[in-house]
Amino acid sequence: MISLGFLRRFFGIPRKYKLAWAVIVEIDKEGSKSCRLGVLLSGTPKAIDVMKRRFVQSELLLPVKRNTYPATKKCERGYAQFDTQGDVHETVRLNRNELEVEYFVSHFSPALMETFVF
């Protein structure tokens, strides 16, 4: 499973920013909701959308409303589950290998030369 330390190195985030798991909830103009795994950067309005590999900010960006909520991580039977804390109840559940597959081909390593890349 991908760790906060790996994401810190991948995105080049200085140590002065504490990282915490989050769930990013987006609602488009048609009212369709999507929930994705995120990472909060403490002391800033910024977060990382882990699956889209980009920085985001919680705010109303027409036509998309985006909110980011702190989450707790729980691993069980090959899955990692991220549940929001507080009044909003959202969950992101990922296969433990899903994030590794997403990020594995982003950096060169000797193992990459021996692996089939989709």
GIQUI-V268384 format. One record per helix or strand of 3 or more residues. SS is the DSSP state (~ for helix, > for strand). FROM is the first residue (numbers start at 0). LEN is the number of residues. If there is no record, write none. Layout:
ss from len
SS FROM LEN
SS FROM LEN
This chain:
ss from len
~ 3 8
> 18 9
> 32 9
> 45 4
> 53 4
> 58 3
> 63 13
> 78 6
> 90 5
~ 97 7
~ 109 4
